[in-house]
Amino acid sequence: MLFPFSVQAGQTVIGVIPFDNLTKEDQSIAWFEDGAAKAIVVECAKNPSIKLVDKDRIGQARVQASAESLSPESVRSIGRLVGASFMVFGEFQKFGDQLKVSAHIVKVSTGTIVNSATATGKVVEIFALQDRIAQATAGHLRNIVPPAPRRASPPAPALPDRPLALATPPPRVKTTPKPSYRSQEDIATDRLTQRNMSAESENEATRRLMQGKSGGSQTALEWYNKGVALNDNSDQEIDCYNKAIQADPTFPKPYYNLGTIYYSRGAKAEAADAFKKYLQYSTDEEERAKVQQFLGQIGDVSPAPAATVGEKEKKAALELYNKGVELNDDSAEEIGFYRQALSYDPYFGKAYYNLGLIYYRKNMKEEALANLKKYQEYSTDPPEEKEKIRSIVEYLEQSVSPPPPPQAPLPSETPAGVREEPLPD
């Protein structure tokens, strides 16, 4: 075993090996070797009973075991080196426009495959295939791994006060008194932001939100569904999604499908731009994480903001920010206002601040940490203001990225994850 390796009581050690690309002559999706493994790691990380082995340790062990090709026996050797109870390995192969992905779970003590999962579909549906493999593999492991004992967590730091609006919003021509009852749109928006959306899916919430949003003769939802019905990567399908965006620029799903079409055509710059717009408007944090991971894999992580922001953009950002502050309800609508503000002014520190606090209250620690760090980087607030969130940032850093155990040198000898479906009209 590669010592030392700290494991909490009740945890089962699992290692995930990058997948093998069986279509060696086609390297267009070589990034999927790591992508498929990372998707499984993300799913397994949700299980407190599992201790995942670091990717670097697995790489070292694979070299030590001389495991150029993967088989149950070679995977068993790697598992012994890293001290795992179970190992996951897999492979994928491209046939024309089709892709087959398989994952296997090996019990290290016996070297036998105890379960497998397979997904087949079109190459343009690679994200859906990745999700299916990751979820199926994590589900098999949940059935295998015994649950870890629950333990109390330390109390989180208290939140500072939410900042007030920076300026008074411009007067409106007409004011409509806010109804005392809860509208269907309010209810759908609240449900959309809940983490346990078992009673209503995001698609259902989106459908209800889109009702009544007319973009002329056709609604955004109708144009989107027309594009999905085509499902042929044609210019006509692209036109349907663009018209959906014209009807409602904040509707995220057309951007996602545009990104998949452009990527399938080899237009990486256009694909990256569409996926970034999806990240700007989507409230589905799991999907946002997958898209961000994909952008990193194609070498296009969100670039640094432009060097300067014009006064017109700053004014637009300020108005949107103040609309979010007026809501002050942690809703998807409030989140949307802050994201739109940042699309105009990527240096707007207070928008990052409020997003960070919202995510913190929702226990979405990674998103909270990312936004609060952006606040620290871009804010022009005095040091004493930034100091108010220092304890929160430190707490989140410890919660999200615990320090890895020290690495020891390898011993010379070792002992005996589909394109979106149409939404109902």
Legacy VTK file of the C-alpha trace (Angstrom):
# vtk DataFile Version 3.0
C-alpha trace
ASCII
DATASET POLYDATA
POINTS 425 float
0.000 0.000 0.000
1.099 3.603 -0.589
1.465 4.944 2.960
0.274 7.062 4.709
-3.422 7.198 3.836
-5.916 8.539 6.369
-9.415 7.084 6.373
-12.207 7.968 8.784
-13.912 5.215 10.737
-16.612 3.482 8.723
-15.424 4.697 5.330
-14.701 2.373 2.389
-11.794 3.318 0.113
-12.684 3.514 -3.593
-10.340 4.249 -6.507
-11.460 5.427 -9.967
-9.071 4.919 -12.897
-9.250 7.096 -16.051
-11.159 5.260 -18.764
-9.512 3.624 -21.777
-10.206 5.062 -25.238
-10.519 1.955 -27.425
-10.733 4.095 -30.585
-7.059 5.050 -30.555
-7.117 6.489 -34.060
-9.761 9.073 -33.105
-8.578 11.509 -30.429
-11.437 14.012 -30.790
-12.929 12.846 -27.483
-9.717 11.795 -25.746
-10.619 14.236 -22.949
-13.414 11.806 -22.019
-10.811 9.449 -20.495
-10.549 11.803 -17.514
-14.057 13.239 -17.960
-15.856 9.947 -17.362
-13.714 9.172 -14.310
-14.256 12.659 -12.874
-18.029 12.336 -13.289
-17.987 9.108 -11.266
-15.798 10.750 -8.616
-18.282 13.657 -8.356
-21.188 11.260 -7.847
-19.313 9.082 -5.347
-18.142 12.132 -3.382
-21.772 12.692 -2.346
-21.618 9.463 -0.334
-20.050 10.057 3.116
-19.350 6.315 3.385
-16.804 6.505 0.562
-13.189 7.706 0.755
-11.921 8.424 -2.757
-8.288 7.889 -3.702
-6.513 10.893 -5.171
-5.973 10.779 -8.945
-2.201 11.305 -8.588
-1.901 8.321 -6.243
-3.733 6.149 -8.731
-1.421 7.348 -11.509
1.632 6.496 -9.421
0.237 3.083 -8.556
-0.547 2.328 -12.195
3.065 3.032 -13.121
4.285 0.913 -10.188
2.028 -1.961 -11.263
3.109 -1.614 -14.932
-0.583 -1.687 -15.858
-0.507 -0.284 -19.383
-3.738 -2.092 -20.239
-6.567 -2.553 -17.782
-8.001 -5.901 -16.732
-9.559 -7.108 -13.469
-6.161 -8.469 -12.368
-4.149 -5.340 -13.219
-6.832 -3.173 -11.580
-6.611 -5.398 -8.509
-2.850 -4.724 -8.350
-3.464 -0.977 -8.504
-6.124 -1.285 -5.803
-3.719 -3.093 -3.485
-1.123 -0.363 -3.920
-3.528 2.417 -2.973
-5.269 0.449 -0.202
-8.694 0.421 -1.864
-11.474 -2.058 -1.203
-13.052 -1.501 -4.616
-11.728 -0.067 -7.878
-13.642 1.354 -10.845
-12.299 1.185 -14.380
-13.904 1.420 -17.798
-13.589 2.019 -21.485
-15.370 3.781 -24.342
-15.436 3.241 -28.088
-16.700 5.366 -30.954
-18.534 3.816 -33.943
-19.298 6.530 -36.471
-21.651 8.883 -34.659
-22.310 6.331 -31.892
-20.481 6.007 -28.579
-20.471 3.086 -26.150
-19.288 3.593 -22.564
-18.799 0.856 -19.957
-17.732 0.932 -16.297
-16.762 -1.983 -14.053
-16.405 -2.342 -10.268
-13.641 -4.695 -9.097
-13.450 -6.107 -5.574
-9.773 -5.838 -4.733
-9.681 -8.754 -2.285
-10.780 -11.221 -4.974
-9.993 -9.461 -8.259
-13.496 -10.143 -9.563
-15.896 -7.748 -11.271
-18.880 -7.405 -8.936
-20.955 -5.073 -11.120
-20.879 -3.197 -14.434
-22.800 -0.464 -16.221
-23.056 0.318 -19.939
-24.506 3.263 -21.875
-24.784 3.676 -25.656
-25.878 6.721 -27.657
-24.844 9.403 -30.085
-21.515 11.190 -29.648
-23.330 14.531 -29.359
-25.098 13.061 -26.319
-21.786 12.425 -24.574
-22.758 14.405 -21.454
-25.908 12.362 -20.956
-23.959 9.121 -21.434
-21.427 10.361 -18.887
-24.227 11.116 -16.415
-25.845 7.699 -16.881
-22.571 5.853 -16.317
-21.650 7.971 -13.295
-25.063 7.646 -11.652
-25.325 3.913 -12.337
-21.836 3.246 -10.972
-22.424 5.368 -7.862
-25.734 3.548 -7.345
-24.035 0.147 -7.511
-21.457 1.317 -4.977
-24.180 2.552 -2.627
-25.571 -0.964 -2.594
-22.122 -2.428 -1.909
-20.598 0.019 0.578
-21.963 -0.079 4.159
-23.191 3.298 5.483
-20.750 5.296 7.587
-21.758 6.368 11.113
-23.131 9.913 11.309
-21.142 12.521 13.179
-21.899 16.008 14.336
-20.479 18.820 12.235
-18.952 21.977 13.734
-21.192 25.038 13.676
-20.762 27.302 10.664
-19.822 30.963 11.155
-22.668 33.446 11.364
-23.508 35.472 8.268
-22.770 39.200 8.055
-25.590 41.557 7.127
-26.659 41.712 3.503
-25.534 45.014 1.904
-28.162 47.597 1.040
-28.808 48.766 -2.493
-25.982 50.929 -3.824
-28.300 53.549 -5.239
-31.993 54.275 -5.500
-33.387 52.591 -8.601
-34.821 54.979 -11.225
-38.526 55.784 -10.693
-40.971 53.616 -12.557
-43.616 55.077 -14.835
-46.306 52.984 -13.214
-46.255 51.064 -9.945
-48.374 48.023 -9.341
-49.068 47.005 -5.732
-47.540 43.650 -4.907
-50.294 41.041 -4.491
-50.608 39.439 -1.090
-51.234 36.007 -2.595
-48.549 33.695 -4.005
-48.668 33.486 -7.798
-47.973 30.276 -9.715
-44.723 31.833 -10.984
-43.609 32.608 -7.410
-44.327 29.037 -6.358
-42.493 27.558 -9.356
-39.499 29.867 -8.778
-39.234 28.851 -5.118
-39.449 25.187 -6.014
-36.772 25.645 -8.625
-34.293 26.815 -5.979
-34.972 24.008 -3.511
-32.248 21.410 -3.304
-34.674 18.468 -2.868
-36.824 18.843 -5.949
-38.389 15.392 -5.562
-41.940 16.702 -5.843
-41.261 18.720 -8.998
-38.422 18.464 -11.510
-36.569 21.451 -12.919
-38.235 20.799 -16.268
-41.680 21.072 -14.673
-40.708 24.245 -12.831
-39.267 25.695 -16.039
-42.464 24.827 -17.919
-44.567 26.669 -15.373
-42.203 29.635 -15.333
-42.312 29.888 -19.118
-46.104 29.922 -19.264
-47.235 33.444 -19.921
-43.787 34.566 -21.155
-44.801 35.398 -24.686
-42.147 36.452 -27.165
-44.691 37.353 -29.847
-46.553 34.747 -31.855
-44.388 31.952 -30.359
-43.133 31.596 -26.778
-39.547 30.759 -25.913
-40.664 27.315 -24.774
-42.416 26.619 -28.073
-39.371 27.595 -30.140
-37.169 25.493 -27.883
-39.370 22.429 -28.286
-39.419 22.897 -32.061
-35.624 22.775 -32.048
-35.552 19.666 -29.875
-38.081 17.977 -32.181
-35.691 18.464 -35.137
-32.672 17.031 -33.266
-30.543 17.021 -36.443
-27.864 19.672 -35.723
-29.197 21.659 -38.689
-29.207 25.410 -39.247
-32.973 25.231 -38.809
-32.556 23.725 -35.337
-30.051 26.454 -34.444
-32.535 29.077 -35.689
-35.246 27.678 -33.389
-33.000 28.015 -30.343
-31.951 31.541 -31.335
-35.618 32.529 -31.630
-36.282 30.991 -28.208
-33.469 33.155 -26.823
-34.899 36.245 -28.521
-38.244 35.551 -26.847
-36.581 35.080 -23.432
-32.796 35.711 -23.176
-32.738 34.215 -19.653
-34.049 30.762 -20.717
-30.928 28.544 -20.226
-31.842 25.353 -22.086
-31.512 26.722 -25.673
-27.955 27.844 -24.870
-27.094 24.314 -23.733
-28.356 22.698 -26.927
-26.630 25.332 -29.057
-23.385 24.448 -27.288
-23.762 20.751 -28.103
-24.533 21.503 -31.767
-21.579 23.862 -32.203
-19.241 21.393 -30.506
-20.404 18.569 -32.775
-19.580 20.836 -35.745
-16.090 21.521 -34.432
-16.902 25.180 -33.658
-15.362 25.210 -30.197
-15.389 28.991 -29.756
-19.130 29.206 -30.493
-19.771 26.162 -28.273
-17.863 27.738 -25.385
-19.782 30.997 -25.777
-23.141 29.186 -25.714
-22.181 27.116 -22.669
-21.037 30.255 -20.831
-24.448 31.831 -21.473
-26.008 28.654 -20.072
-23.872 29.036 -16.933
-25.008 32.651 -16.666
-28.718 31.841 -16.518
-29.072 28.228 -15.297
-29.942 27.531 -11.670
-29.247 23.793 -11.913
-25.987 23.653 -9.987
-25.161 20.048 -10.866
-25.536 20.724 -14.588
-23.574 23.967 -14.215
-20.706 22.037 -12.622
-20.647 19.554 -15.498
-20.625 22.307 -18.124
-17.840 24.150 -16.273
-15.857 20.906 -16.159
-16.339 20.444 -19.909
-15.206 24.011 -20.625
-12.040 23.283 -18.674
-11.458 20.083 -20.629
-11.648 21.819 -24.007
-9.215 24.439 -22.752
-11.707 27.259 -22.395
-12.351 27.998 -18.755
-14.085 31.319 -18.305
-11.507 33.978 -19.189
-10.622 36.932 -17.042
-13.010 39.874 -17.444
-12.203 42.624 -19.908
-9.712 45.214 -18.718
-12.317 48.005 -18.609
-16.057 48.260 -18.138
-17.918 51.178 -19.687
-20.180 53.522 -17.758
-23.210 52.258 -19.665
-22.450 48.661 -18.618
-21.816 49.700 -15.015
-25.167 51.499 -14.889
-26.994 48.469 -16.284
-25.224 46.210 -13.774
-26.163 48.533 -10.903
-29.841 48.551 -11.852
-29.958 44.758 -12.040
-28.082 44.418 -8.752
-30.551 46.730 -6.997
-33.472 44.691 -8.343
-31.935 41.641 -6.705
-31.475 43.482 -3.403
-35.125 44.582 -3.509
-36.239 40.937 -3.628
-34.002 39.800 -0.747
-35.600 36.325 -0.727
-32.814 33.988 -1.943
-34.995 33.055 -4.934
-33.931 32.012 -8.414
-35.089 35.423 -9.601
-32.751 37.196 -7.178
-29.857 34.953 -8.257
-30.701 35.722 -11.891
-30.504 39.489 -11.301
-27.006 39.201 -9.795
-25.782 36.975 -12.629
-27.154 39.365 -15.209
-25.430 42.229 -13.397
-22.133 40.355 -13.620
-22.636 39.790 -17.344
-22.454 43.591 -17.710
-19.754 44.205 -15.100
-17.630 41.140 -14.215
-15.782 43.239 -11.587
-18.942 44.031 -9.557
-17.811 42.786 -6.142
-21.096 43.229 -4.253
-22.964 41.016 -6.730
-20.471 38.233 -5.983
-20.915 38.957 -2.276
-24.701 38.523 -2.325
-24.462 35.404 -4.486
-21.974 33.985 -1.996
-24.317 34.620 0.938
-27.292 33.080 -0.867
-25.342 29.919 -1.710
-23.987 29.791 1.847
-27.500 29.820 3.268
-28.454 27.043 0.849
-25.441 24.992 2.042
-23.978 25.056 -1.494
-20.449 25.428 -0.201
-18.424 25.253 -3.411
-20.546 27.924 -5.113
-20.482 30.102 -1.989
-16.688 29.882 -1.741
-16.154 30.703 -5.423
-18.336 33.828 -5.273
-16.991 35.107 -1.962
-13.426 34.775 -3.274
-14.460 36.804 -6.325
-15.804 39.429 -3.946
-12.472 39.542 -2.120
-10.645 39.849 -5.445
-12.747 42.559 -7.097
-14.396 44.510 -4.279
-13.332 48.087 -3.573
-14.771 47.889 -0.048
-12.456 48.936 2.807
-10.436 46.151 4.488
-12.686 46.084 7.556
-15.660 45.179 5.340
-13.782 42.327 3.676
-12.658 41.123 7.100
-16.301 40.349 7.994
-16.366 37.319 5.697
-12.830 36.057 6.320
-14.017 33.469 8.868
-16.700 32.236 6.451
-14.186 31.868 3.609
-11.786 29.960 5.864
-14.617 27.687 7.022
-15.667 27.002 3.422
-12.096 26.327 2.330
-11.756 23.687 5.032
-15.138 22.176 4.164
-14.702 22.119 0.381
-11.006 21.318 0.032
-9.598 19.471 3.040
-5.806 19.212 2.905
-4.645 15.952 1.278
-2.703 13.437 3.380
1.085 13.576 2.986
2.388 11.436 0.157
4.976 8.720 0.638
7.300 7.352 -2.037
6.166 4.226 -3.837
7.458 1.034 -2.187
9.539 -1.327 -4.272
7.478 -4.246 -3.000
3.942 -4.296 -1.732
2.369 -6.760 0.733
-0.328 -9.544 0.268
-22.385 10.877 -16.426
-28.507 13.273 -24.123
-29.636 16.218 -25.312
-32.468 17.857 -23.317
-35.883 16.296 -23.905
-38.842 18.488 -25.026
-40.727 20.182 -22.215
-44.527 19.750 -22.140
-46.458 22.662 -23.570
LINES 2 426
416 0 1 2 3 4 5 6 7 8 9 10 11 12 13 14 15 16 17 18 19 20 21 22 23 24 25 26 27 28 29 30 31 32 33 34 35 36 37 38 39 40 41 42 43 44 45 46 47 48 49 50 51 52 53 54 55 56 57 58 59 60 61 62 63 64 65 66 67 68 69 70 71 72 73 74 75 76 77 78 79 80 81 82 83 84 85 86 87 88 89 90 91 92 93 94 95 96 97 98 99 100 101 102 103 104 105 106 107 108 109 110 111 112 113 114 115 116 117 118 119 120 121 122 123 124 125 126 127 128 129 130 131 132 133 134 135 136 137 138 139 140 141 142 143 144 145 146 147 148 149 150 151 152 153 154 155 156 157 158 159 160 161 162 163 164 165 166 167 168 169 170 171 172 173 174 175 176 177 178 179 180 181 182 183 184 185 186 187 188 189 190 191 192 193 194 195 196 197 198 199 200 201 202 203 204 205 206 207 208 209 210 211 212 213 214 215 216 217 218 219 220 221 222 223 224 225 226 227 228 229 230 231 232 233 234 235 236 237 238 239 240 241 242 243 244 245 246 247 248 249 250 251 252 253 254 255 256 257 258 259 260 261 262 263 264 265 266 267 268 269 270 271 272 273 274 275 276 277 278 279 280 281 282 283 284 285 286 287 288 289 290 291 292 293 294 295 296 297 298 299 300 301 302 303 304 305 306 307 308 309 310 311 312 313 314 315 316 317 318 319 320 321 322 323 324 325 326 327 328 329 330 331 332 333 334 335 336 337 338 339 340 341 342 343 344 345 346 347 348 349 350 351 352 353 354 355 356 357 358 359 360 361 362 363 364 365 366 367 368 369 370 371 372 373 374 375 376 377 378 379 380 381 382 383 384 385 386 387 388 389 390 391 392 393 394 395 396 397 398 399 400 401 402 403 404 405 406 407 408 409 410 411 412 413 414 415
8 417 418 419 420 421 422 423 424
